[in-house]
Amino acid sequence: MAEPVADIALIGLAVMGQNIILNMNDHGFVVCAYNRTVEKVDRFLANEAKGTKIVGAHSVKEMISKLKKPRRVMMLVKAGSAVDAFIDQLVPHLEAGDIIIDGGNSEYLDTIRRCKALDEKKILFVGSGVSGGEDGARYGPSLMPGGSPAAWSHIKPIFQGIAAKVGSEPCCDWVGENGAGHYVKMVHNGIEYGDMQLICETYHIMKTVLNMSNDEISEVFAEWNKGELDSFLIEITTDIMKFRDTDGTHLLDKIRDAAGQKGTGKWTAISALDQGMPVTLIGESVFARCLSSLKDERVIASKQLAGPTVSFQGDRKAFLEDLKQALYASKIISYTQGFMLMREAAKQFKWNLNYGGIALMWRGGCIIRSVFLGKIKEAFDKNHNLTNLLLDDFFKQAIQRAQDGWRRVVASAVTNGVPAPCLSTALSFYDGYRLEKLPANLIQAQRDYFGAHTYELLSNPGEFHHTNWTGHGGQISSSSYNA
């Protein structure tokens, strides 16, 4: 039998898979390429991989035979049953200490299950978030590996070799056990949903309230991208706004306003509800996509439901500065909520997450990469036990400076009938979080009135009381619970 030559195998030759293989090859690693449709392997070797050290395989057995030990097999296939099907094919050919890596957008609960099942067979499993799109995969993605800790030393040189770099620091580090890597990637994608929706609301306000042209909006985003809002998503928005179709008109205006989604934003919102964390901005961004998809209904409603006449009388330059501050402050809230969610999940699943490290992993390579993430890393480096980003001096002061303009923007959107669900929910969260007293005392009284659910007193938290509010109710209370 031929001597094993490959450092790692990669299953799945869609564009992400091909680009990661080429990236690994560039960094001196020998990769064995495999695909369920084996013709794709031959096509890849004859074209994109021609002249490289990349080798191919026409069966799982052949692929495994070409791997050095411990064998490392990475999958970039569709999340769900396809991942389980490949694991089932791989296991009979592997031995104790070999490593399976799932680089797809798998749900973290599936990764927890797979880790446990493979651990019983002494096979190491890694669930890794991979972000950065096609370009990132080819030239430097952000990688978020988690799973069996013993696997890390065997994949670290490859993963940190191919990852994006900020300075000399790779945007990749070990995240934590079992599903931690995929959980962090899920939150990354949820934040991505929020960032995209915030930018869309900002664009909508510029277009509707200020009556700006696409080219003018492009110029504003280009200017914003030079300061604290410097990010990949603002950068691409600048390009999209001014892009013209073959007939010379703006392509953006021809695109149907019904957004798709693959589920990671929804998973983040579901996890937030499960954890009892108020991740309101990501939730609203998912619902905004759902509302956009009701395009046919909206067309009918637009002819029947009236709103205010749009009227802007103020200083346009000053309002654009307000808009910039509103976008920045809302972005701070979105990341604040995302880190709150990760902290809560870490408690439940007993993960030891490095929040500064996560911010660094997102600082380059990934879709939400931005200058802003450097400030998050600094905040957690300064205080490892920081409970909330809003309590860090930098972010506290940034929100303080931004909030007057932020409030004016939200008020203007409301009075002009322009929906701004994420800009406004971010402000509501901020106002809720900063208040010592919220009206939830009335909710507790109502719950006790109709269902004897009990309440606590400010003077004695932890002790539950029930009141016979009507005089004809009993003194029996139901057991207290949190939902």
N, C-alpha and C positions, 0 to 999 in steps of 0.2 A: 504493500500500500504506500502511496506517495506520502512524503513528509508533510504534516500540516503547515500551511504557509500564512493563514489569515489571522490577524489580531482580533477581529470582530466580524460577525455576519450581520447583514441588515436585510430584513424581510419587508417588502413593500416598495415598489419602484414607481410610485406616483412622484410628482415633482419634488415634494419635501424629502422623500426617501433618496431619490437620485442626488439631490443637492447635498444632503448630509454625507452621503458616500464620497462624493467628490471633495467635500471639505475635509473629511478624514484622510483621504488620499493625499491632499495638499500638505497635511501635517505629518506625513510619513508613516501612516498606519495602513496596513494591508487589509482590505475589506473584501469579504465574499458577499456578492449580491444574489438575492433570491426573490422570486415572485411566484405567486400561485399560478399565474398565467406565464409559463416559462418562456414563451416567445419574447416577452418583455425583457428578459435577462439577456438574450442574444442581441436584441435590438440595442439595448443600453451599452453592451460591451463593444458593439460595432460602431456606435456613434459617440455619445457623450463621454464614455469611458475609454475610448480608443487611445492607445499610447500611454495608459496609466498602469499601475500595478494591481488594479482591481481585478478580482477573479469572479467567476460566476458558478452557479450550481443549478442543476435541473431537478433536484429532489432535496427534501429535508435531510435525508441520510447523507447525500453527497456533500451538502453544505456543512454538516457537523463534522464530517471526515476532514475537511479542509481547515478546521479551527485548532489553534494552539490551546493548551489547557492553562488555567480554567477556561472553558469555552464561554465566549460572550456572544449572545444573540440578541440583537435589538430589533423590535417590531415597530413599524410605522404603518399600521393598518387601521381600518375603521374601528372606532370604539364599540364595545359590546361583544356580541357572539363571535365575531371574527378573531378577537384576541384569545378567547377561550379555546376556539378551534385550533389555533396555531400552538397554543401551550400544550394541548392534548397530543398534537403531532410531534412536538419537540421532546417531551418528557421521556418517551421510551429510548431515545438516542443519547440522553444526557446522563451524567453521573453526579454524585455528591460534590458540591462546591462549584458546579457550573452555574452560569448566570443568565437569566432571561430578563431583558429590559423592554418595558412597554413605553414607547415614546409618543403614543397617541393621546388624544384628549379623553382619557378614560375617567369615569366617575370614581372618586376616591374610595367609595365603599366597595366597589369591585376590586380595587387595588388591595385594600385591606384583606378581602376574602382570598385573593390569589396568593398574597404573601403567606397567609396562614396555611393554605392547602399545599403550597410548594415547599414550605418549611418542613412539613411532615415528611417530604421526600428528600430532604437535605439539599434541595436546589434553591439557590438564592434568587430573589425576585426584586426588581427595581421598577418603580413607576415614576417616570420622569416627565415633567412638564417641558415642552419645547416651544419656545415662542420666537417670533421674528419673521414669520412668513417665509416665502420662497427665498428672498434675498438673504434673510438672516440665516436660514439653513445652509446656504452656500458659503457665506463669508463670515459667519459668526452669530449663532443664535444665543438666546438666554436659555440656560438649562437649569431645571429644578428637580434634581434626583432625590428620591426617597425610597424606603423599602427596607431590605435586609442590610444592616450596617456593614456586615462582613464583605459585601460586594464593592463597597466604595473604593477601597485601595486598588482594586483590579480595574475599575472603569475611570478612576480619577484622571490619569494621564490623558486618556482619549477625550473625555468630556471637557476638561479644562483646556486641553489643547485646541479644540475646535470652537470653543465658546467665544463670544464677543469679549473684548477687553476694554476696560476703562482705565486708562493709564496702563499699568502692567497687571492690574487685577482682573482675573477672568470673571465673567458674569455667570458663574456656576459654582455652587458649593453644595455640600451635603445638607439636605433640608431636615430630615428626620425619619423616624421609623414608619413602616407599612405605608399608609396612604398619604403621608405628609407632603410628598412632592406633588402629587396630583391635586391635593387640596389647595396648596399654594398657587398652583397654575390655575385652578378654578377661580380663586379669588382674583388673580391677575386678570383673567378674562372678564370677570364681573366688573372690575374697575375699568377695563377697556370699554365695556358697554356704557358705563357712566360717563367716561371721558368723551366718547363719540356723541352721546346724546347732548351733553353740555355744549359741545362745539356746534351741534346742529341747532340747538335753541338760540345760541348766540347769532348764528348765521340767519336764522328766521327773523329775529328781532331787527337785525341790520337791514334785511330785505324788506320787511313789512312796515316797521315803525319808522325807520330812517330812509326807506325807499332807495337804498344803495344798489348800484349795479354789481354784477359778479366781479368785474375787474377791480372795482373800488374795495369790495370785501376782501379780495385776494391780497390787495396791498396792505390792508389793515392787519390781516393774519400774518403776513410776511414781517411787518413791523413788530407785532407782538412776539413773534418767534425769536426776536433778538434779545428778549429780556427774560423775566421769571417764568413765562409761559413756553419757553423754548422746549419743544418736544416733537417727536416723530409725527404724531397725529395732527398737530398744527401745521407742520411742514407739508404733509401730503395734502391737507385741506387747501393750503395756499395754491398748490399746483392744480388741484381739482377745480377750484373756483374759476381759474382763468383758461382752463383747457377747452379748446375749440374742436368741434367735429369737422369732418371733411368739407361740409358746406359753409364753414366759417362761423357758425353759431355755437353758443356754449352747450357742450354736451350735457352738463349737469341738469339744465332745464328740461331735457328730454327724458330723463330717467324717472321711472314710475316711483312715486313716493310710498312704497310699501316695503318695509325692511324685513329681511329674513333673519333667522337665528338658528344656531346649531345646538343650543341647550345649556352651555356653560354659565351664561348669565342667569338663566332660570334655576340651575342647580345652586348657584351662590345665594339667590333669594330664598330658595327652599331651606338651605342650610342655615341661613340667618334666622328664619322662623323657627327652625328646630332648636337653635341655640338660644333663642330669645334675645337676639341682638338687633337693634334698630338700624339695619343697613338699608335705609329708606331710599337712598339715591340710586343704588343698583336696582332695587325693586322697581322704582319708577321708570328707570331706563328700559327694563324688560317690558313693562306695561305699555310704554310709549311705542315700542316696536309692535306690540299686539294691536294697539289702536291704529297704527299706521297701516296694518294689514287689512283693516276693514275699509279698504279704499272704495269699493262699490257702494257701501252704505254711506260713507262720508260724502260721496258725490251727490247722493239723494238728499242727505241732511243739509248740505250746503245751500240747497235751493229753498229750504223750508225754515231753517233755524237762524234767527237773527242775532247779530252781535253788535258791539259798538262800532262807530265810524273811527277809523284810525286817524289820529291827529297828533302830530308832534310839533310843538311850538318852541322847544328849548334850544340850547346851544349844542350843535351836533358833536363838536369836538369833545366837549365836556361829557356828553352822554356816552361817547365811545370809550372814554377813560373809565366811566362808571361800569360799562359793560365788561371791560377788561378786568376790573377788580371783582366783578360778580363772578366771572368765569374762574378766576384764580381762587377766590374764597370757596366756591362750590367744589372745586377740584380738591382743595385741602380737606373739605368735609368728606368727600368720597373716599380718599385714602385713609382718613381717620377711621371711618366706618369699616373699611376693609381690614385694617390692622386690629380693630376691636374684635372682628369676627374670627380672625386667625388666633388671637389670644384666647378666646373662649373655646375654640375647637381644640387648641393645644391642651387646655385643662382637661377636656373630656377624654381625649385620646392619649393623654400622657406623652405628648410630643414636646421635645425641648427645642422650640423654634428660636432661631437667631434672627430677630426682626431687622437689625441693621444689615445683616448678611443678605436677607431677602430683598431689602431696598437696593443693595448693590447689585444683586442678580438681575433686578429690573432696570438698573441704571443704563444698561446698554443692551443692544441685540434684540430686545423684545418690542412689542407693539406700543406699550405704554412708556417706553423709555423717554426720560426727560431730565433736565437739569434739576428739577424739583426733587427728584428721588435722592439726590445727594444730601439735601437738607434733612430728609427723613432718616437717612443713615447716620448723619451727625447727631440727630436728636436721640436715637437709641444708643449710639456710642457714648454719648454724654451721660445717659441715664438708662441702664439696662432694664430697670423696673418701671419705666414710664408706662402708666396705665392708659394714657390717651394723648395722641399727638397734639390736641388743642391745648394741653397743659405745658407743652414745650415753649420756651420763651420766643423762639423764632416764629412759630406758627401762631402763637397768641397775639404777637404784635402785628403779624401779617393780616390776620382777621380783623384786628382792631382798626387798622388803616383802611381795609377794604369795605367794612360793613356799611358805611353810609351810602356809597355808590351802589353796592349790592342791593340795598333796600329800595333805592330809587329805581333800579332796573326791574326788580320784581313787581313793584307798584305800577310801573309804566306798562309792563307786559299785561298785567291784569286789566288795567283801564283801557288798553287798546285791543283786548281780546286775543292776544297772542299766547298760545299755551307755552308755559315754561315749567313743566313738572319737576325737572331736576334742579334748576336754579332755585325754585321756590321751596322744594322739600329740603334742600340743603340748608336754607335759611331757617326753616321751621325746626329742623334738628338742632341747629346752633342755638336758637332761642330756647328750645326745650332743655338742652343740656346745661345751659348757663343759669337756669332758674332753680333756686333752692326749693321752690314750692310749685307743683303742678296741680291741676284740678282732679287728679286721680283719687283724691279723698272722696269726691262725690261718686266716682265709679264704685269705690269700695262700699259706700253707704247704699247705693242702688243694689249692688249684688247681695248685700246682707238683707236688704228690705224684701227683695223678691225671692231669694233662694237661701237665706240664712247662711251665707258663705263666710261670715265673720269679717272683722276688720282689726287692724292694730291701731293703737293710739300713739301719737307723736311722743307722748311722755313715757311710753313703755313699749318700744318695738320688740317683737318676738312673742308678745302675749296676745292671744286672739280673743276677741269679744263678740258677742251677738246681742242685738237689741230687738225687743219686741216693738217694732216701729208703729204698729197699728193698734196695739192694745188687745187685739184678738188673735195675734199670732202666738206661737208657743215659745218656750225658752230653749228648745232643742235646736242646735245648729248642725249644719252639715260639716263634714271634715274639710279642713282647709287644704287647698291644692294650688299649685301654680301651673298655668297652661300657657 
